[in-house]
Amino acid sequence: MYYPKTRLRKSENVNIFLEEDGSVRIVPAEAGKEKTATLHVDKKTTLKSFNLFIKTNYMDGCNIINIESKRKTKPRTKNS
């Protein structure tokens, strides 16, 4: 049996996520597939955009997130 709206077939693996609002999200599991994202960091990259990139790609299912820079970067510390 095939469910066109969800693109699921009987006995396929799924991932189940409990959302913050209490709802449940069920999505097809893509076993064996690697999903990657790469952020190219430069002087214009802010900490906010860096965090957003990581969170967005993680939630989108990326299991590999690469951070690249052409220059050495200094560690940033959070001001109290």
N, C-alpha and C positions, 0 to 999 in steps of 0.2 A: 504494500500500500504506500502511496506517495501523497504527501501533504504539500500542495503547491505554494501556499502562502509562506510556509516555514522552510520549504525545500528539504524536508526531512522524509526519510524512508523508514519503514518499520525496522527496528533493531539497530538503527544508527546511534552512535554515541552523541551525547549532548553535554553541554556545560550549563550548569544552573547557577544563577547569580541572585543573591538576595540584595535588593536595592535599598538605599537609605530610607525611601518612603514606605518600605514594607512590601513592595511588589516583588514578584519573582520574574526574572528574565531567563528564558530558555533559548539557547542558541546552538546550532550544530557545532560539534567538536571537529576541528580539522587536525586530526591525529597525523603526526609525521611531517606536517608542513611548518616550516620556519618562516616567521614574518619578521622582517627587520625594518628599522628606521635609523636614519643617520642625521644627527644635528651637527652642522658645521659652525663652530663657535668662533666668533671674532670679537673685536673691541665693542661692537654695537650690541652684542648679545647681553640681555639683562638677566638677572637672576629670576625675575618673574617669567620671562619667556622661556628660559631654560626649564623651570619647574613645570610650566604648562606643556611644553613639548614632551617631557617625560611622562606626565600623567595622562595626557591625551593618547599617546601611542601605546602606553600600557593598557589603557581601557579599550583601545582598538584591537588588542590581541597580540601586540608585538611581544615576542619572547626574546628578541635581541635588539638592544638600543645602543647604537654606536655614537660616541661623542668624539668629534675630530676637530683639530685646530692646526692651522699652518704654523702658528707661533706657540711658544711655550706660554702657558697661562699661570698667573699667580693665584693661589687659593684665596677665595673671598671669605671673609668672616662676617658673621651677622653682628650688627651693632646692637648693644643692649638698650 
